[in-house]
């Protein structure tokens, strides 16, 4: 019996190894972290067919480090440096397009500061017949117990921040259906990209992953997070700041480009996919946050510009805020 189980397991592994998996990594001025990501891809128990690195016009010597470390000599790695910084959204647009047009079965999406566990890809592919757009649990690269991005459960609206809280909800077969932290080790079925297209480059940063997930959901894609498969990513201290007595959270940031795109893109997403009332509630939430939860007149005034741009569907003004912070 054991020999038969081993044979079946090996057969499934051979079948999975015949799949063409293209990993897309978007990077910008984080060359050391990028190497960590690429090392994680190299160490997978199931080899990655192709790796596409989209460099958003880095100025920190990313190209030189990749050359020195031997990655540019690898036949399965394509390094594509853009002329200008198009943000994470522009990078994922370009990377998804390149991967999709290269006739692969699955596209594996991630940023340069995250990296997969050694068995991540092989374990994910166990679910290839059940889902179309799905990924691992994204944990802090420091303690590997906290979630890098707090998850709000769609039914109860409970906010999950660590593995203990996750285990307490008694999951069925370690699967969170219709829950996803996109672009952090998620697998995208290439045929789904044929249906819904690519991420929206105009979003620049933040919210492009949410919009893409909404589009996939509308197309009937099967979406999930597999909680016993792990992917690691740094945790931002201000991400998911509690408000309204812990019932809600807000992603505060000192970066002007991030706050502007957060306000603009989230407003646009809510208005498009949930209607004006939901967008108005987000506007009220943002104003409340910077008025009472974390009072800041500068951020309050600035966020209004982003909220208005999102309401008007104006994606033309974000470039002036790149690299600027609140003082």
C-alpha positions as CSV (number, residue, x, y, z in Angstrom):
1,X,0.0,0.0,0.0
2,X,2.8,2.4,0.9
3,X,4.6,1.7,-2.3
4,X,1.4,2.4,-4.3
5,X,0.9,5.7,-2.5
6,X,4.5,6.7,-3.2
7,X,4.1,5.8,-6.9
8,X,0.9,8.0,-7.1
9,X,2.7,10.9,-5.4
10,X,5.6,10.7,-7.8
11,X,3.2,10.5,-10.7
12,X,1.5,13.6,-9.6
13,X,4.8,15.4,-9.2
14,X,5.8,14.4,-12.8
15,X,2.5,15.7,-14.1
16,X,3.0,19.0,-12.2
17,X,6.6,19.4,-13.4
18,X,5.3,19.3,-17.0
19,X,3.3,22.5,-16.3
20,X,4.8,25.8,-17.5
21,X,4.9,28.1,-14.5
22,X,6.1,31.6,-15.1
23,X,7.0,33.6,-11.9
24,X,6.7,37.4,-12.3
25,X,8.7,39.5,-9.9
26,X,8.3,43.3,-9.9
27,X,11.2,45.2,-8.4
28,X,12.3,48.8,-7.6
29,X,15.4,49.8,-5.7
30,X,15.5,46.8,-3.4
31,X,18.2,44.7,-5.0
32,X,19.2,42.8,-1.8
33,X,15.6,41.8,-1.2
34,X,15.2,40.9,-4.8
35,X,18.1,38.4,-4.5
36,X,16.2,36.8,-1.5
37,X,13.1,36.4,-3.7
38,X,15.1,34.9,-6.5
39,X,16.9,32.5,-4.2
40,X,13.5,31.4,-2.8
41,X,12.4,30.7,-6.4
42,X,15.6,28.7,-7.1
43,X,15.0,26.6,-4.0
44,X,11.5,25.4,-4.9
45,X,10.9,21.7,-4.7
46,X,9.1,22.0,-8.0
47,X,11.2,24.0,-10.5
48,X,9.9,27.2,-11.9
49,X,9.8,27.1,-15.8
50,X,10.5,30.8,-16.3
51,X,11.2,33.9,-14.2
52,X,10.4,37.3,-15.5
53,X,11.9,40.2,-13.5
54,X,10.3,43.6,-14.2
55,X,12.6,46.4,-13.0
56,X,10.8,49.7,-12.6
57,X,13.8,51.8,-13.6
58,X,15.8,51.0,-10.5
59,X,18.8,53.3,-9.7
60,X,20.4,51.2,-7.0
61,X,22.5,48.9,-9.2
62,X,20.0,46.1,-9.5
63,X,21.2,45.2,-12.9
64,X,24.8,45.0,-11.8
65,X,24.0,42.9,-8.8
66,X,22.0,40.4,-10.8
67,X,24.9,40.2,-13.3
68,X,27.4,39.7,-10.5
69,X,25.3,37.0,-8.8
70,X,24.9,35.1,-12.0
71,X,21.1,35.5,-12.4
72,X,21.4,37.3,-15.8
73,X,23.2,34.3,-17.1
74,X,20.4,31.9,-16.2
75,X,18.5,30.7,-19.4
76,X,15.1,30.7,-17.6
77,X,15.3,34.3,-16.3
78,X,14.2,37.3,-18.4
79,X,15.2,40.7,-17.0
80,X,13.2,43.5,-18.4
81,X,14.1,47.1,-17.2
82,X,11.5,49.8,-17.9
83,X,12.4,53.3,-18.9
84,X,10.4,54.9,-16.1
85,X,9.0,53.9,-12.8
86,X,5.5,52.7,-13.5
87,X,4.8,51.6,-9.9
88,X,3.8,48.1,-8.8
89,X,0.7,48.3,-11.0
90,X,2.6,49.1,-14.1
91,X,5.2,46.4,-13.3
92,X,2.5,43.7,-12.9
93,X,0.8,44.9,-16.1
94,X,4.0,44.4,-18.0
95,X,5.0,41.2,-16.3
96,X,1.6,39.5,-16.6
97,X,1.5,40.5,-20.3
98,X,4.9,39.1,-21.0
99,X,4.2,35.8,-19.1
100,X,0.7,35.4,-20.7
101,X,2.1,35.9,-24.2
102,X,4.8,33.3,-23.7
103,X,2.2,30.5,-23.6
104,X,2.4,29.3,-20.0
105,X,-0.1,27.5,-17.9
106,X,0.2,29.5,-14.7
107,X,1.5,32.9,-13.8
108,X,3.0,33.2,-10.3
109,X,2.9,36.9,-9.1
110,X,5.0,38.5,-6.4
111,X,6.8,41.7,-5.3
112,X,10.6,41.8,-4.7
113,X,10.3,41.9,-0.9
114,X,8.4,38.7,-0.5
115,X,9.6,35.1,-0.9
116,X,8.0,31.6,-0.9
117,X,8.6,28.7,1.4
118,X,10.5,25.9,-0.3
119,X,7.4,23.8,-1.0
120,X,5.1,26.7,-1.8
121,X,4.7,26.1,-5.6
122,X,4.4,22.4,-5.4
123,X,1.8,22.6,-2.6
124,X,-0.2,25.3,-4.4
125,X,-0.4,23.1,-7.5
126,X,-2.2,20.5,-5.5
127,X,-5.2,22.8,-5.8
128,X,-4.9,23.6,-9.5
129,X,-8.2,21.8,-10.3
130,X,-10.1,23.6,-7.6
131,X,-9.2,27.3,-8.1
132,X,-8.2,29.8,-10.8
133,X,-6.7,32.7,-8.8
134,X,-5.4,31.6,-5.4
135,X,-2.4,31.9,-3.1
136,X,-0.6,31.0,0.1
137,X,-1.0,32.5,3.6
138,X,1.2,35.7,3.7
139,X,3.2,35.8,6.9
140,X,5.7,38.2,8.5
141,X,9.2,37.4,7.4
142,X,10.3,38.2,11.0
143,X,8.2,36.0,13.3
144,X,6.4,33.8,10.7
145,X,3.3,33.8,12.9
146,X,1.7,37.2,12.2
147,X,0.0,37.9,9.0
148,X,1.8,40.6,6.9
149,X,-1.6,41.8,5.7
150,X,-4.6,41.5,8.1
151,X,-7.4,39.6,6.6
152,X,-11.1,40.6,7.0
153,X,-13.3,37.6,6.7
154,X,-16.1,38.2,4.1
155,X,-18.9,36.7,6.2
156,X,-18.3,37.8,9.8
157,X,-16.1,40.8,9.0
158,X,-13.7,39.6,11.7
159,X,-10.1,40.8,11.3
160,X,-7.5,38.1,11.4
161,X,-3.9,39.2,12.3
162,X,-2.1,36.0,13.2
163,X,-2.1,32.2,12.8
164,X,-3.6,31.6,16.2
165,X,-6.7,33.6,15.4
166,X,-6.9,31.8,12.0
167,X,-6.8,28.4,13.7
168,X,-9.5,29.5,16.2
169,X,-12.1,29.9,13.4
170,X,-11.9,26.2,12.6
171,X,-11.3,26.3,8.8
172,X,-12.6,23.6,6.5
173,X,-9.5,21.9,4.9
174,X,-7.3,25.0,5.4
175,X,-9.1,27.0,2.7
176,X,-10.4,30.5,2.9
177,X,-12.7,30.8,-0.1
178,X,-13.1,34.2,-1.8
179,X,-10.2,35.6,0.3
180,X,-6.9,36.6,-1.2
181,X,-3.8,38.8,-0.7
182,X,-3.1,39.3,-4.4
183,X,0.4,39.7,-5.9
184,X,2.1,38.0,-3.0
185,X,2.8,34.5,-4.2
186,X,-0.6,34.0,-5.9
187,X,-1.1,31.7,-8.9
188,X,-3.1,33.1,-11.8
189,X,-4.4,30.6,-14.4
190,X,-3.2,31.9,-17.8
191,X,-6.5,31.2,-19.4
192,X,-8.1,33.5,-16.8
193,X,-5.8,36.3,-18.0
194,X,-7.1,35.7,-21.5
195,X,-10.5,36.5,-20.2
196,X,-10.0,39.4,-17.9
197,X,-6.8,41.0,-19.3
198,X,-4.0,42.4,-17.2
199,X,-3.7,44.6,-14.1
200,X,-4.4,48.3,-14.6
201,X,-1.1,50.2,-15.0
202,X,-2.8,53.5,-14.4
203,X,-3.3,52.7,-10.7
204,X,0.5,53.0,-10.2
205,X,0.4,51.5,-6.7
206,X,-2.1,50.1,-4.2
207,X,-5.5,48.9,-5.1
208,X,-4.5,47.5,-8.5
209,X,-4.4,44.0,-6.9
210,X,-7.9,44.5,-5.4
211,X,-9.3,45.7,-8.8
212,X,-7.8,42.7,-10.5
213,X,-9.3,40.3,-7.9
214,X,-12.7,42.0,-8.4
215,X,-12.5,41.6,-12.1
216,X,-11.6,37.9,-11.7
217,X,-14.5,37.4,-9.3
218,X,-16.9,39.0,-11.8
219,X,-15.6,36.6,-14.5
220,X,-16.5,33.7,-12.2
221,X,-13.0,32.8,-11.1
222,X,-12.6,30.5,-8.2
223,X,-10.6,32.5,-5.6
224,X,-9.0,31.3,-2.3
225,X,-6.2,31.4,0.2
226,X,-4.7,28.1,1.2
227,X,-3.7,28.7,4.9
228,X,-1.2,25.8,5.4
229,X,1.0,27.0,2.5
230,X,3.3,29.9,3.4
231,X,4.8,32.9,1.8
232,X,6.8,35.5,3.7
233,X,6.7,39.3,3.5
234,X,7.7,42.3,5.6
235,X,5.0,43.8,7.8
236,X,4.5,47.6,7.7
237,X,3.8,48.9,11.2
238,X,1.0,51.3,10.2
239,X,-0.7,48.8,7.9
240,X,-4.2,47.9,9.1
241,X,-4.4,50.5,11.9
242,X,-7.4,49.9,14.0
243,X,-10.3,52.4,14.2
244,X,-13.9,52.5,15.5
245,X,-12.9,50.4,18.6
246,X,-11.2,47.7,16.5
247,X,-14.1,47.1,14.2
248,X,-12.4,48.7,11.2
249,X,-8.9,49.3,10.0
250,X,-7.1,51.9,7.8
251,X,-3.8,51.7,6.0
252,X,-2.0,54.8,7.2
253,X,1.3,55.9,5.5
254,X,3.8,58.7,5.5
255,X,4.3,58.4,1.7
256,X,2.4,60.9,-0.4
257,X,2.2,58.7,-3.4
258,X,0.9,55.8,-1.4
259,X,-1.7,57.8,0.4
260,X,-2.8,59.5,-2.8
261,X,-3.1,56.3,-4.7
262,X,-4.8,54.5,-1.7
263,X,-7.5,57.2,-1.6
264,X,-7.9,57.5,-5.3
265,X,-7.8,53.9,-6.2
266,X,-10.0,52.6,-3.4
267,X,-12.6,55.2,-4.1
268,X,-12.6,54.3,-7.8
269,X,-12.8,50.6,-7.0
270,X,-15.7,50.9,-4.6
271,X,-17.6,53.2,-6.9
272,X,-17.1,50.8,-9.9
273,X,-17.7,47.5,-8.1
274,X,-20.0,48.4,-5.2
275,X,-21.7,51.7,-6.0
276,X,-21.6,55.3,-4.9
277,X,-22.8,54.6,-1.4
278,X,-19.8,52.4,-0.6
279,X,-17.4,54.9,-2.0
280,X,-19.0,57.7,0.1
281,X,-18.6,55.5,3.2
282,X,-14.9,55.1,2.4
283,X,-14.6,58.9,2.0
284,X,-16.2,59.4,5.4
285,X,-13.9,56.7,6.9
286,X,-10.8,58.4,5.6
287,X,-11.9,61.9,6.9
288,X,-12.7,60.4,10.3
289,X,-9.4,58.6,10.5
290,X,-7.3,61.8,10.0
291,X,-9.7,63.9,12.0
292,X,-10.1,61.7,15.1
293,X,-8.2,58.4,15.0
294,X,-4.9,59.8,14.0
295,X,-5.4,63.5,13.6
296,X,-3.4,65.1,10.9
297,X,-4.5,68.3,9.1
298,X,-1.8,67.8,6.4
299,X,-2.9,64.2,5.6
300,X,-6.6,65.1,5.9
301,X,-6.2,67.9,3.3
302,X,-4.0,65.8,1.0
303,X,-6.3,62.7,1.2
304,X,-9.2,64.8,-0.1
305,X,-7.3,65.3,-3.4
306,X,-7.0,61.6,-3.8
307,X,-10.6,60.9,-2.8
308,X,-11.8,63.5,-5.3
309,X,-9.6,62.1,-8.1
310,X,-11.0,58.6,-7.4
311,X,-14.6,59.9,-7.5
312,X,-13.9,61.6,-10.8
313,X,-12.0,58.6,-12.2
314,X,-8.9,60.8,-12.8
315,X,-5.7,58.9,-13.0
316,X,-3.5,61.6,-14.4
317,X,-1.9,63.4,-11.4
318,X,-0.1,60.9,-9.2
319,X,3.4,61.2,-10.8
320,X,4.0,64.6,-9.0
321,X,3.9,62.8,-5.6
322,X,6.5,60.1,-6.3
323,X,9.2,60.0,-3.7
324,X,7.6,62.7,-1.5
325,X,6.7,62.2,2.2
326,X,4.9,64.1,4.9
327,X,7.2,66.1,7.2
